[in-house]
Amino acid sequence: MNQERVYQVLLGPHISEKSTIVAEDGNQVVFRVARNATKPEVKAAVEQLFEVNVRDVRVTNVKGKRKGFGRIRGRRSDWKKAYVALEEGQELDFFEGAE
């Protein structure tokens, strides 16, 4: 995979209560990824960017919520997230210098 596609696949980490629990219990990291990203692309991107070994990738499509603004009805965009399971002994920490 070329370097340009690596930066297009991963959009950023998805930090939420559920992703924090998954990270602590299952040695997994959750990323927001491009809508057209595949599991092999996500695996290759994480391994290249963060220099870790990936054991498994699970991908889910998240439907956008319907929202109302007064009389106007709108809808947020759909998006995709990937649960990336790391090999034993591997670690990926986004908050290591945040103190």
C-alpha positions as CSV (number, residue, x, y, z in Angstrom):
1,M,0.0,0.0,0.0
2,N,1.4,3.4,-0.9
3,Q,2.1,6.0,1.7
4,E,-0.7,8.4,0.5
5,R,-3.4,5.7,0.9
6,V,-2.2,5.0,4.5
7,Y,-3.0,8.5,5.5
8,Q,-6.4,8.4,3.8
9,V,-7.5,5.2,5.5
10,L,-7.1,6.2,9.2
11,L,-9.0,9.4,10.1
12,G,-8.1,9.3,13.8
13,P,-8.7,7.5,17.0
14,H,-12.3,7.2,18.3
15,I,-12.3,8.0,22.0
16,S,-15.4,7.1,23.9
17,E,-16.4,5.2,27.0
18,K,-16.8,2.0,25.2
19,S,-13.5,2.3,23.3
20,T,-11.7,2.9,26.7
21,I,-13.2,-0.3,28.2
22,V,-12.3,-2.3,25.1
23,A,-8.7,-0.9,25.2
24,E,-8.3,-1.9,28.9
25,D,-9.9,-5.4,28.6
26,G,-9.0,-6.7,25.2
27,N,-5.8,-4.8,24.1
28,Q,-7.7,-3.2,21.3
29,V,-7.7,0.3,19.8
30,V,-10.7,1.9,18.0
31,F,-10.1,4.1,14.9
32,R,-12.4,6.2,12.7
33,V,-11.6,5.0,9.2
34,A,-12.6,6.0,5.6
35,R,-16.0,4.7,4.4
36,N,-14.3,2.7,1.6
37,A,-11.5,1.2,3.7
38,T,-11.1,-2.5,3.9
39,K,-9.8,-4.7,6.7
40,P,-6.4,-5.4,5.1
41,E,-5.9,-1.7,4.4
42,V,-6.7,-0.8,8.0
43,K,-4.3,-3.5,9.3
44,A,-1.5,-2.4,7.0
45,A,-2.0,1.3,7.9
46,V,-1.9,0.7,11.6
47,E,1.2,-1.5,11.3
48,Q,3.0,1.1,9.1
49,L,2.1,4.2,11.1
50,F,2.5,2.9,14.7
51,E,5.0,0.1,14.2
52,V,2.9,-2.5,16.1
53,N,1.7,-6.0,15.1
54,V,-2.0,-6.3,14.5
55,R,-3.8,-9.6,15.4
56,D,-7.3,-8.9,14.1
57,V,-9.4,-6.1,12.6
58,R,-13.2,-5.8,13.0
59,V,-15.1,-3.1,11.1
60,T,-18.5,-1.6,11.7
61,N,-20.6,0.9,9.8
62,V,-22.2,3.5,12.1
63,K,-25.4,5.1,10.9
64,G,-25.8,8.8,11.3
65,K,-28.3,10.1,13.7
66,R,-31.4,12.0,12.7
67,K,-31.3,15.5,14.3
68,G,-33.8,18.3,14.4
69,F,-33.1,22.0,14.3
70,G,-36.4,23.7,14.9
71,R,-38.6,22.8,12.0
72,I,-35.7,21.6,9.9
73,R,-34.9,17.9,10.0
74,G,-31.4,16.8,9.2
75,R,-29.2,13.8,9.4
76,R,-25.6,13.3,10.3
77,S,-23.3,11.5,7.9
78,D,-22.7,7.8,8.2
79,W,-19.2,6.7,9.2
80,K,-17.1,3.7,9.7
81,K,-15.0,2.5,12.7
82,A,-12.5,-0.2,13.1
83,Y,-11.7,-2.2,16.2
84,V,-8.0,-3.2,15.9
85,A,-6.8,-6.0,18.2
86,L,-3.0,-5.8,18.9
87,E,-0.7,-8.8,19.5
88,E,0.2,-9.7,23.1
89,G,2.9,-7.3,24.4
90,Q,2.1,-4.6,21.9
91,E,0.7,-1.3,23.1
92,L,-0.6,1.9,21.5
93,D,-1.2,4.9,23.9
94,F,-2.6,8.2,22.6
95,F,-2.3,9.9,26.0
96,E,1.3,9.1,27.0
97,G,2.4,12.8,27.1
98,A,-0.9,14.4,28.1
99,E,-0.2,15.1,31.7
